[in-house]
Amino acid sequence: MFAYPSRVFPTARLPDGKRRSRPIPGGSKEARASRRGYDRSVTAASAPTGTPLNERSLDELRALHADFSEQYDELVAEGLKLDLTRGKPSAEQLDLSDGLLTLPGTGQFRDQAGTDLRNYGGPLGLPELRSIFAGPLRVPVAQLLALGNSSLNLMHDVIVQALLHGVPDGARPWSREEIVTFLAPVPGYDRHFSICERYGIRLIAVPMTREGPDPEIVRSLLATDPTIKGMWCVPVYSNPSGAVYSERIVRELVSAPAAPDFRLFWDNAYVVHHLTDARPEPIDVLALAAEAGHPNRPLIFASTSKVTYPGSGVAFFGSSPANVDWILRNMSVQTIGPDKINQLRHIQLLGDEAGVETHMARHRAILEPKFDAVDAIFRERLAPFGAGSWTKPEGGYFVSLDVADGCARRAVALAGLAGIAVTPAGATFPYSDDPRDRNIRIAPTFPALDELRTALNGFSTAVLLAETEALLAGR
Ligand SMILES: Cc1ncc(COP(=O)(O)O)c(C=O)c1O
């Protein structure tokens, strides 16, 4: 019988081995592969330019420490109250969708087929809305469902259903397995990890490269560990690194030998959230999986949370016909149909695929200066000291910052004491355990641009102080 341990096993795949409290299943060959992979990880798109702090003389370091301490004291005295934690759209972005507040409008309650949408029914969601998102998501309309208001909710429910009933191709419910394991590319999305932690699913961290999770490590883990039933993937503009999976990596993920009921949780949350003119070629993961002989492997999730209103948007699920039947069967006992009136007003607001593009271009106009500010301020404040390396994403909602090993928690704490809230260090790793204590997720979308600049400047002071403190303590 399946137990609900609060924490099954700690993260196994660490680069330095020091804080590993349980050996990696499969032994030292994998550990070596993990170390290599981690060093190739994608958290450092921008190269620092100045003399790194750790190459400065003791006298220089002491002078810098005094300088940063003074800056920090001034910062604390300002009594700021700023927030860099929230991966939320700003009010200005929400204004873009205010049409929803008056749509669908009096007398508007039928779809193109003439169905009265005020009533129960229509478990697949409105075909018109499904066809708008079928293109960007690369899922045939017949295999794409438009459902409730949250894709995270769907991911949670799919996992619970898999635990209770098993998935197509599975010999038994996952809860009847002694151990259930998910692979978690790091840095990653904390809410993915929380679902697994809640249900006692073991998480194994896998390093990200610039083009997706390290395929060598994924392949070797899948081949040797049949307890691996799932893997979290944010294939476009990953949270938080902004990495976009290449076709090469996707082909690896869909073809690697694995347990028959292994599933890719393909969370395409940021598929239309571009910040530049570059457009990653959409990858048809379902077709590639079918070609590789594993048609049921990908489970695709997405939503309009960061297109229209988070919490009042529409979530999508796409997969093979067998998986779509499976989820519809599960849902038939949960609900008598989704909120079709909300779906109707989304169709009216967005119109078609081109309408989504136009709408997202308006988001981009608001967001691009904010992401530019992150890069500019880190270049100005951190780069002269070789402190930190960070991503400059071409889309999505986050910047991933790596500070010196062992300094992330201290930098976040110092920022917090100065009134600048930053996502807790470690949040981007399973069990909140960043083995190198270096990764910090920066969320620049919510604050107004001037507040964002103030917060980033203050936060940079905290990083510099944390790094000089650590170096002086070690000399
Ligand atoms: C990768 C990812 N998936 C899912 C979500 C949440 O999506 P939803 O609002 O559809 O539940 C987020 C929100 O930040 C996210 O970053």
The ligand as a Gaussian input file, in Angstrom:
#p B3LYP/6-31G(d) Opt

LIG

0 1
 C        5.368000      26.742000     -15.679000
 C        4.036000      27.128000     -15.116000
 N        3.012000      26.286000     -15.219000
 C        1.802000      26.581000     -14.720000
 C        1.581000      27.777000     -14.062000
 C        0.230000      28.044000     -13.495000
 O       -0.713000      27.959000     -14.506000
 P       -2.273000      28.090000     -14.255000
 O       -2.564000      29.489000     -13.860000
 O       -2.880000      27.718000     -15.575000
 O       -2.662000      27.119000     -13.187000
 C        2.626000      28.687000     -13.921000
 C        2.422000      29.948000     -13.199000
 O        3.337000      30.660000     -12.868000
 C        3.895000      28.350000     -14.462000
 O        4.939000      29.173000     -14.358000

